[in-house]
Amino acid sequence: MPDTDINTLRRILKDNRVIAVVGLSANWYRPSFFAAKYMMEHGYRIIPVNPQYAEVLGQKCFPNLRAIQEPVGIVDCFQKTERILPLAEDAIAIGAKVLWQQIGVKNEEAARLAEAAGLATVMDRCVKIEHGRLFGGLNWVGVNTRVISAKRPQWSLT
């Protein structure tokens, strides 16, 4: 099954700079939007895949993976587990290098199919979180408070 040790994740994120985000929402409060925006701001090309939109984050949106006419490194799936197998088939068909299933998504049959076709696979992980963890982006949007202390803050109740 997927080999998601630190070195593998680092290599995947370093070597694959084009990410097709399946299920990317145009709503700023959705996790897919937040993750895609973060990756764009860190130098990745984002290709939105969602038949509901013409454009997301200023990028042309495609109705499905097979409609994309450029090379794709990572297929990042913000979809329910039961919808991943056809996406794995499409990722193989377009020559993607990685099938990435987001947090909470674990379709092992799709992962086996993708791996048999030569794709790297990642399950139950977030592209944004892994990038931040491995490349120092956790300070983006205020995660790094620059306060290091083992003491609990004392809050005044008055």
ChimeraX commands (.cxc) that place a marker at each C-alpha (Angstrom):
marker #1 position 0.00,0.00,0.00 radius 0.5
marker #1 position 1.02,3.64,-0.13 radius 0.5
marker #1 position 4.51,4.44,1.07 radius 0.5
marker #1 position 4.08,7.80,2.78 radius 0.5
marker #1 position 7.25,8.19,4.79 radius 0.5
marker #1 position 8.71,11.69,5.08 radius 0.5
marker #1 position 11.24,11.23,2.28 radius 0.5
marker #1 position 8.57,9.97,-0.13 radius 0.5
marker #1 position 6.20,12.82,0.68 radius 0.5
marker #1 position 9.02,15.36,0.33 radius 0.5
marker #1 position 10.02,13.90,-3.06 radius 0.5
marker #1 position 6.41,13.90,-4.30 radius 0.5
marker #1 position 5.87,17.54,-3.34 radius 0.5
marker #1 position 9.28,18.64,-4.66 radius 0.5
marker #1 position 9.06,16.87,-8.01 radius 0.5
marker #1 position 5.40,17.50,-8.91 radius 0.5
marker #1 position 4.54,21.17,-9.32 radius 0.5
marker #1 position 1.22,20.80,-11.17 radius 0.5
marker #1 position -1.75,19.70,-9.07 radius 0.5
marker #1 position -5.20,18.87,-10.44 radius 0.5
marker #1 position -7.56,19.41,-7.50 radius 0.5
marker #1 position -10.67,17.27,-8.01 radius 0.5
marker #1 position -13.61,18.75,-6.15 radius 0.5
marker #1 position -12.04,22.19,-5.73 radius 0.5
marker #1 position -14.72,24.53,-4.42 radius 0.5
marker #1 position -14.99,28.24,-5.22 radius 0.5
marker #1 position -16.16,28.84,-1.65 radius 0.5
marker #1 position -13.31,30.39,0.38 radius 0.5
marker #1 position -14.32,28.54,3.55 radius 0.5
marker #1 position -14.03,25.04,2.05 radius 0.5
marker #1 position -10.88,23.01,2.81 radius 0.5
marker #1 position -10.23,22.40,-0.89 radius 0.5
marker #1 position -10.13,26.15,-1.58 radius 0.5
marker #1 position -7.85,26.85,1.37 radius 0.5
marker #1 position -5.44,24.04,0.43 radius 0.5
marker #1 position -5.33,25.01,-3.25 radius 0.5
marker #1 position -4.78,28.70,-2.45 radius 0.5
marker #1 position -1.93,27.79,-0.10 radius 0.5
marker #1 position -0.27,25.59,-2.73 radius 0.5
marker #1 position -0.63,28.32,-5.39 radius 0.5
marker #1 position 1.01,30.82,-3.07 radius 0.5
marker #1 position 3.88,28.37,-2.66 radius 0.5
marker #1 position 4.58,28.12,-6.39 radius 0.5
marker #1 position 2.39,25.24,-7.52 radius 0.5
marker #1 position 0.19,25.34,-10.62 radius 0.5
marker #1 position -3.36,24.47,-9.62 radius 0.5
marker #1 position -5.81,23.01,-12.12 radius 0.5
marker #1 position -9.36,23.06,-10.71 radius 0.5
marker #1 position -11.54,20.06,-11.57 radius 0.5
marker #1 position -15.22,20.64,-10.81 radius 0.5
marker #1 position -18.08,20.68,-13.33 radius 0.5
marker #1 position -19.94,23.31,-11.26 radius 0.5
marker #1 position -17.55,26.15,-12.09 radius 0.5
marker #1 position -15.96,27.84,-15.09 radius 0.5
marker #1 position -13.12,29.25,-12.96 radius 0.5
marker #1 position -11.73,28.89,-9.44 radius 0.5
marker #1 position -8.86,30.93,-7.97 radius 0.5
marker #1 position -8.47,32.67,-11.32 radius 0.5
marker #1 position -7.78,29.34,-13.06 radius 0.5
marker #1 position -9.89,27.70,-15.76 radius 0.5
marker #1 position -11.91,24.89,-14.22 radius 0.5
marker #1 position -12.28,21.54,-15.98 radius 0.5
marker #1 position -15.32,19.25,-15.73 radius 0.5
marker #1 position -13.15,16.14,-15.28 radius 0.5
marker #1 position -9.54,14.98,-15.34 radius 0.5
marker #1 position -9.64,13.73,-18.94 radius 0.5
marker #1 position -10.51,17.23,-20.18 radius 0.5
marker #1 position -7.15,18.59,-18.99 radius 0.5
marker #1 position -4.76,19.13,-21.90 radius 0.5
marker #1 position -1.47,19.55,-20.02 radius 0.5
marker #1 position 0.73,17.27,-17.92 radius 0.5
marker #1 position -0.43,16.74,-14.34 radius 0.5
marker #1 position 1.84,15.65,-11.50 radius 0.5
marker #1 position -0.56,15.17,-8.59 radius 0.5
marker #1 position -4.26,14.36,-8.73 radius 0.5
marker #1 position -5.47,15.67,-5.36 radius 0.5
marker #1 position -8.88,14.15,-4.55 radius 0.5
marker #1 position -11.34,16.07,-2.39 radius 0.5
marker #1 position -14.01,13.44,-2.95 radius 0.5
marker #1 position -15.73,10.72,-0.94 radius 0.5
marker #1 position -13.91,7.40,-0.72 radius 0.5
marker #1 position -16.45,5.63,-2.96 radius 0.5
marker #1 position -15.76,8.13,-5.79 radius 0.5
marker #1 position -11.99,7.56,-5.92 radius 0.5
marker #1 position -11.73,4.43,-8.11 radius 0.5
marker #1 position -12.92,6.18,-11.32 radius 0.5
marker #1 position -10.61,9.09,-10.48 radius 0.5
marker #1 position -7.69,6.65,-10.21 radius 0.5
marker #1 position -8.59,5.32,-13.66 radius 0.5
marker #1 position -8.69,8.88,-15.02 radius 0.5
marker #1 position -5.38,9.76,-13.32 radius 0.5
marker #1 position -3.78,6.77,-15.03 radius 0.5
marker #1 position -5.34,7.72,-18.38 radius 0.5
marker #1 position -3.93,11.28,-18.29 radius 0.5
marker #1 position -0.47,10.13,-17.24 radius 0.5
marker #1 position -0.47,11.67,-13.75 radius 0.5
marker #1 position 2.40,10.75,-11.44 radius 0.5
marker #1 position 0.58,10.72,-8.08 radius 0.5
marker #1 position -2.90,9.84,-6.80 radius 0.5
marker #1 position -3.38,11.79,-3.55 radius 0.5
marker #1 position -6.41,11.04,-1.38 radius 0.5
marker #1 position -7.16,13.79,1.12 radius 0.5
marker #1 position -7.69,13.43,4.88 radius 0.5
marker #1 position -10.46,10.93,5.60 radius 0.5
marker #1 position -10.27,9.39,2.12 radius 0.5
marker #1 position -8.92,5.83,1.97 radius 0.5
marker #1 position -9.77,3.81,-1.12 radius 0.5
marker #1 position -7.28,0.96,-1.10 radius 0.5
marker #1 position -8.57,-0.57,-4.33 radius 0.5
marker #1 position -7.92,2.72,-6.13 radius 0.5
marker #1 position -4.48,2.95,-4.55 radius 0.5
marker #1 position -3.61,-0.59,-5.70 radius 0.5
marker #1 position -4.80,0.18,-9.24 radius 0.5
marker #1 position -2.78,3.42,-9.36 radius 0.5
marker #1 position 0.35,1.77,-7.96 radius 0.5
marker #1 position 0.08,-1.09,-10.47 radius 0.5
marker #1 position 0.08,1.56,-13.21 radius 0.5
marker #1 position 3.21,3.20,-11.76 radius 0.5
marker #1 position 1.67,6.09,-9.84 radius 0.5
marker #1 position 2.77,6.98,-6.33 radius 0.5
marker #1 position -0.18,7.01,-3.94 radius 0.5
marker #1 position -0.96,8.89,-0.76 radius 0.5
marker #1 position -4.03,8.27,1.38 radius 0.5
marker #1 position -5.63,10.11,4.29 radius 0.5
marker #1 position -3.28,13.12,4.15 radius 0.5
marker #1 position -3.61,16.78,3.21 radius 0.5
marker #1 position -1.30,18.28,0.57 radius 0.5
marker #1 position -1.26,21.63,2.39 radius 0.5
marker #1 position -0.52,20.15,5.81 radius 0.5
marker #1 position 2.25,17.92,4.45 radius 0.5
marker #1 position 3.81,20.78,2.50 radius 0.5
marker #1 position 3.77,23.00,5.58 radius 0.5
marker #1 position 5.21,20.26,7.76 radius 0.5
marker #1 position 7.98,19.32,5.33 radius 0.5
marker #1 position 8.85,22.69,3.79 radius 0.5
marker #1 position 8.28,25.10,6.67 radius 0.5
marker #1 position 4.94,26.60,5.68 radius 0.5
marker #1 position 3.17,26.14,8.99 radius 0.5
marker #1 position 3.54,29.84,9.77 radius 0.5
marker #1 position 1.24,30.70,6.85 radius 0.5
marker #1 position -1.97,32.31,8.17 radius 0.5
marker #1 position -0.71,32.65,11.70 radius 0.5
marker #1 position 0.05,29.10,12.81 radius 0.5
marker #1 position 3.49,30.19,14.01 radius 0.5
marker #1 position 2.80,32.49,16.95 radius 0.5
marker #1 position 6.54,32.98,17.65 radius 0.5
marker #1 position 5.81,32.11,21.26 radius 0.5
marker #1 position 7.60,29.06,22.57 radius 0.5
marker #1 position 6.74,28.20,26.13 radius 0.5
marker #1 position 5.94,25.22,28.27 radius 0.5
marker #1 position 3.81,27.40,30.54 radius 0.5
marker #1 position 0.10,27.76,30.09 radius 0.5
marker #1 position -1.07,31.31,29.48 radius 0.5
marker #1 position -2.68,33.02,32.44 radius 0.5
marker #1 position -5.99,34.58,31.47 radius 0.5
marker #1 position -7.46,37.37,33.55 radius 0.5
marker #1 position -11.09,36.80,34.47 radius 0.5
marker #1 position -11.71,40.46,35.36 radius 0.5
marker link #1:1,2 radius 0.2
marker link #1:2,3 radius 0.2
marker link #1:3,4 radius 0.2
marker link #1:4,5 radius 0.2
marker link #1:5,6 radius 0.2
marker link #1:6,7 radius 0.2
marker link #1:7,8 radius 0.2
marker link #1:8,9 radius 0.2
marker link #1:9,10 radius 0.2
marker link #1:10,11 radius 0.2
marker link #1:11,12 radius 0.2
marker link #1:12,13 radius 0.2
marker link #1:13,14 radius 0.2
marker link #1:14,15 radius 0.2
marker link #1:15,16 radius 0.2
marker link #1:16,17 radius 0.2
marker link #1:17,18 radius 0.2
marker link #1:18,19 radius 0.2
marker link #1:19,20 radius 0.2
marker link #1:20,21 radius 0.2
marker link #1:21,22 radius 0.2
marker link #1:22,23 radius 0.2
marker link #1:23,24 radius 0.2
marker link #1:24,25 radius 0.2
marker link #1:25,26 radius 0.2
marker link #1:26,27 radius 0.2
marker link #1:27,28 radius 0.2
marker link #1:28,29 radius 0.2
marker link #1:29,30 radius 0.2
marker link #1:30,31 radius 0.2
marker link #1:31,32 radius 0.2
marker link #1:32,33 radius 0.2
marker link #1:33,34 radius 0.2
marker link #1:34,35 radius 0.2
marker link #1:35,36 radius 0.2
marker link #1:36,37 radius 0.2
marker link #1:37,38 radius 0.2
marker link #1:38,39 radius 0.2
marker link #1:39,40 radius 0.2
marker link #1:40,41 radius 0.2
marker link #1:41,42 radius 0.2
marker link #1:42,43 radius 0.2
marker link #1:43,44 radius 0.2
marker link #1:44,45 radius 0.2
marker link #1:45,46 radius 0.2
marker link #1:46,47 radius 0.2
marker link #1:47,48 radius 0.2
marker link #1:48,49 radius 0.2
marker link #1:49,50 radius 0.2
marker link #1:50,51 radius 0.2
marker link #1:51,52 radius 0.2
marker link #1:52,53 radius 0.2
marker link #1:53,54 radius 0.2
marker link #1:54,55 radius 0.2
marker link #1:55,56 radius 0.2
marker link #1:56,57 radius 0.2
marker link #1:57,58 radius 0.2
marker link #1:58,59 radius 0.2
marker link #1:59,60 radius 0.2
marker link #1:60,61 radius 0.2
marker link #1:61,62 radius 0.2
marker link #1:62,63 radius 0.2
marker link #1:63,64 radius 0.2
marker link #1:64,65 radius 0.2
marker link #1:65,66 radius 0.2
marker link #1:66,67 radius 0.2
marker link #1:67,68 radius 0.2
marker link #1:68,69 radius 0.2
marker link #1:69,70 radius 0.2
marker link #1:70,71 radius 0.2
marker link #1:71,72 radius 0.2
marker link #1:72,73 radius 0.2
marker link #1:73,74 radius 0.2
marker link #1:74,75 radius 0.2
marker link #1:75,76 radius 0.2
marker link #1:76,77 radius 0.2
marker link #1:77,78 radius 0.2
marker link #1:78,79 radius 0.2
marker link #1:79,80 radius 0.2
marker link #1:80,81 radius 0.2
marker link #1:81,82 radius 0.2
marker link #1:82,83 radius 0.2
marker link #1:83,84 radius 0.2
marker link #1:84,85 radius 0.2
marker link #1:85,86 radius 0.2
marker link #1:86,87 radius 0.2
marker link #1:87,88 radius 0.2
marker link #1:88,89 radius 0.2
marker link #1:89,90 radius 0.2
marker link #1:90,91 radius 0.2
marker link #1:91,92 radius 0.2
marker link #1:92,93 radius 0.2
marker link #1:93,94 radius 0.2
marker link #1:94,95 radius 0.2
marker link #1:95,96 radius 0.2
marker link #1:96,97 radius 0.2
marker link #1:97,98 radius 0.2
marker link #1:98,99 radius 0.2
marker link #1:99,100 radius 0.2
marker link #1:100,101 radius 0.2
marker link #1:101,102 radius 0.2
marker link #1:102,103 radius 0.2
marker link #1:103,104 radius 0.2
marker link #1:104,105 radius 0.2
marker link #1:105,106 radius 0.2
marker link #1:106,107 radius 0.2
marker link #1:107,108 radius 0.2
marker link #1:108,109 radius 0.2
marker link #1:109,110 radius 0.2
marker link #1:110,111 radius 0.2
marker link #1:111,112 radius 0.2
marker link #1:112,113 radius 0.2
marker link #1:113,114 radius 0.2
marker link #1:114,115 radius 0.2
marker link #1:115,116 radius 0.2
marker link #1:116,117 radius 0.2
marker link #1:117,118 radius 0.2
marker link #1:118,119 radius 0.2
marker link #1:119,120 radius 0.2
marker link #1:120,121 radius 0.2
marker link #1:121,122 radius 0.2
marker link #1:122,123 radius 0.2
marker link #1:123,124 radius 0.2
marker link #1:124,125 radius 0.2
marker link #1:125,126 radius 0.2
marker link #1:126,127 radius 0.2
marker link #1:127,128 radius 0.2
marker link #1:128,129 radius 0.2
marker link #1:129,130 radius 0.2
marker link #1:130,131 radius 0.2
marker link #1:131,132 radius 0.2
marker link #1:132,133 radius 0.2
marker link #1:133,134 radius 0.2
marker link #1:134,135 radius 0.2
marker link #1:135,136 radius 0.2
marker link #1:136,137 radius 0.2
marker link #1:137,138 radius 0.2
marker link #1:138,139 radius 0.2
marker link #1:139,140 radius 0.2
marker link #1:140,141 radius 0.2
marker link #1:141,142 radius 0.2
marker link #1:142,143 radius 0.2
marker link #1:143,144 radius 0.2
marker link #1:144,145 radius 0.2
marker link #1:145,146 radius 0.2
marker link #1:146,147 radius 0.2
marker link #1:147,148 radius 0.2
marker link #1:148,149 radius 0.2
marker link #1:149,150 radius 0.2
marker link #1:150,151 radius 0.2
marker link #1:151,152 radius 0.2
marker link #1:152,153 radius 0.2
marker link #1:153,154 radius 0.2
marker link #1:154,155 radius 0.2
marker link #1:155,156 radius 0.2
marker link #1:156,157 radius 0.2
marker link #1:157,158 radius 0.2
view
